[in-house]
Amino acid sequence: MVTVRQHNGLATLPFFLLMAAVFTVYVGYGIVLPLLPFLLERLLGDAARFSVAWHTGMIAAIYMFALFMGAPLWGRVSDRIGRRPVILLGLGGCVVALASFGLATNLWLAYLARGLGGALVSAVLPVALAYVSDTSLPEARARRFAWMTAATTLGFMAGPLLGGWLTDLQVGGLVEVGAGGSFSAPFFAAAAGGGVIWLAVWRWLPAISPTTGPVTMRPAAHNTQSVNVLLLLALLGMFGLGVFEVAIALQGQQVLGLDPLQIGLMFMECSLVMVAVQVLVFSPLVRRVGFRFIIAPAFLAMAVGVGLLPSVADLNWLALLVGLFAAGSGILIPMLAYRVSLNAGFAQGEALGKQTAAASLGQGLGSAAAGGLYGFAIEAPFWLTATLLLIGALVGLARPSNNQPSADD
């Protein structure tokens, strides 16, 4: 019998397993980004820079578009059949997709592996957040959302580091499996780790009823326009993140001459800053600040950070701008998810599925735009993104002043 400590409605072990689940799927996402241009160079042979950039953006985008299609569906399914089986399905899909991507011998198999992976992985994050909402008391819900978002950020940090480190090690025969050669090894390592987490979730995560729990929530009949604005803001913010992820990897490889480990370190810096501000933004001090006075500066920081990136050649300035962008996105992501949750009533799976879908659509569009525009003009994706993020800041600033965090924020 496993003994777990109960705190604010959700036992410690189940909450840790949920964090481990979302950490795992974001390792699987983040591990691809710094390696993708190098892997594509090997798959495409002597292709031009434009071809590598184009397929880098498209493969990143198809993953996010699959998330966009799958997240609302899995959210609704989990509202009906429960959270646990959907989370297990998503984790299992993540493991299979990672192994398949490492074994891909041509470009189209790589596309297929990422597309199917995104469709299945979309079951994990919104349903894990819904599990937290179902089982957390109001005073703990905001903090737990912040920790769940921090787990995704840490996974996003660990993925590039693991990818760069294993590629740099050139580990024996394993790294030569698949057409990617040394670039395939990180995918097999991540798949193995994901399998361990799947077994732990299967063994120890309790099944719950989606419509019962200690949480007291607002009714579902809320202002539709308000929710739609939140979804629009999520789309804009994640568009910026999608552009940033792809463009910074391409700029690092093709302009700055960085290797996979160095690009992974840039992503690590981004993730560490995001975790730090995610802890700050849900502190008692910040929760007293009006919603719009948090969201608008977050968009502004992202716009400045990404807009100045193409003009930077010095690594110190690059680190500063990456940190500024990361601070803004680290505030934005959990805050928007939490605000959507407050409007969801008991349909947490469906509502958070829609939020994940909007975020995934934005990130997919951003990845595609970065890959397509970068091949034509290096500055284009950065400047377009800065403009859209400034629009997001204006929309956030225009939010009504009574849309502030409630007592349980």
Secondary structure, DSSP 8 states (H G I E B T S, - for coil): -----EETTEEHHHHHHHHHHHHHHHHHHHTTTTTHHHHHHHHHSS--HHHHHHHHHHHHHHHHHHHHHHHHHHHHHHHHH-HHHHHHHHHHHHHHHHHHHHH--SHHHHHHHHHHHHHHHTTTHHHHHHHHHHHS-HHHHHHHHHHHHHHHHHHHHHHHHHHHHHHHHT-TTGGGSSTTGGGTHHHHHHHHHHHHHHHHHHHH-----TT-SS-----S---HHHHHHHHHHHHHHHHHHHHHHHHHHHHHHHTS---HHHHHHHHHHHHHHHHHHHHHHTSHHHHTS-THHHHHHHHHHHHHHHHTGGG--SHHHHHHHHHHHHHHHHHHHHHHHHHHHHT-TT-HHHHHHHHHHHHHHHHHHHHHHHHHHHTT-TTHHHHHHHHHHHHHHHHHHTS-TT----TT-
